[in-house]
């Protein structure tokens, strides 16, 4: 009688195990129910593209008159005027390698009087790769950048692994009025 009970228990245990595995497998493939609808008074979000057709846009800033200025990692610095993108400059020394390229952009707090902007990018102007901060002047019609002045050069490029990786280049004016620039590692 004892072997029969063991056999019956073994079958019951095996069936229980199979049923448990089936439930776990079913839970893994069961569709996730949709989230509940937002409650009354919840904010809604509407997304409207301001600009399309860009290739890896990286940073943007606004001039005091509301004109959007932007960088694309592959090199261009542009302005959006009347809904149209105008390329202001495409420096030939920009190197879009790894995570480097034309990246940071900041508008001078005195832009209304000096028309200056600042960019940070990976460059080969010195014959070797470095990260640099450059000051530009935007012409009155938002058609070109002029008076390039390389303010800070020789910021080291990460040479471990892929060149240009972790290039930094976040540029912003701080509350002290100074231009702050992040560097990579």
CORJO-V102282 format. One record per helix or strand of 3 or more residues. SS is the DSSP state (H for helix, E for strand). FROM is the first residue (numbers start at 0). LEN is the number of residues. If there is no record, write none. Layout:
BEGIN
ss->{SS;SS}
from->{FROM;FROM}
len->{LEN;LEN}
END
This chain:
BEGIN
ss->{H;E;E;E;E;E;H;E;E;E;E;E}
from->{1;56;67;75;83;101;110;115;129;144;167;178}
len->{28;6;5;6;7;6;4;8;9;11;6;5}
END
